[in-house]
């Protein structure tokens, strides 16, 4: 696998480190269907970078308008 292809995906530990959360949180989100899209190949969980970015954008909030 070339370097560019490897960078297209993060494993669970790498994503947990990126977001400063535990791998258990990612596992919980997966079981609830509330986390980012993931791919399971055998026992390996992988998250595609474009899906991570999409999830981050969906969960980002601009300043809320004043009431």
N, C-alpha and C positions, 0 to 999 in steps of 0.2 A: 504494500500500500504506500503510495507516495505521500509526502508530508502534507500537501494541500488537501488530499482526501481525508487524512487523519484529523485535520483541524475542522472538518465539517461536522464532526460529532464530538460530544463530551460523554464520558461515562458518568455514572451516578455520583461518584466521589468528586470528580472534577466540577460537576455542576453544583454540588453542595458547597464546595469551597468557593466557587465564583459568587454564590449568593449568600455566603456566610450562614448557612443553615445545616442541619444534620441530614445525613442520608436517611434517617428514620422519617424525617418530615417528607422527603421526596417519596418514600415508600408509602406513607400514609396518603399523600395526595394521589398517587397512582391507584391505590385501592378504592379511593373515593371518586376517581375520575375528575379530579379538580386541578391537576397539575398540567405541565406542558405535555404535548404529544411525545410519545416515546416509542422505541423500537426494541423488540425482544428477539434476540438471536440466541437460541439455546438458553443458557442461564445468564446471558449478558444483556444488560439494559443500556441503551444508547439514546441520547437526545441529539437531534439534528440542530445545528446552530440556527438555521432559519426558523425552526419551531420555537427555540428558546427566545429569539428576538421577538417573534410574534406574541408569545406569551407575556413577555416583559411589556410590550406596547399595550396589550389588552389590559394589563394590571396597573398601568401608570395612570396617575390622576393629575390633572392640571389644578391650579388653585381653584377652589370652588367659588362661585359667585357669592357676593354678599347678600344676606337676606333682607 
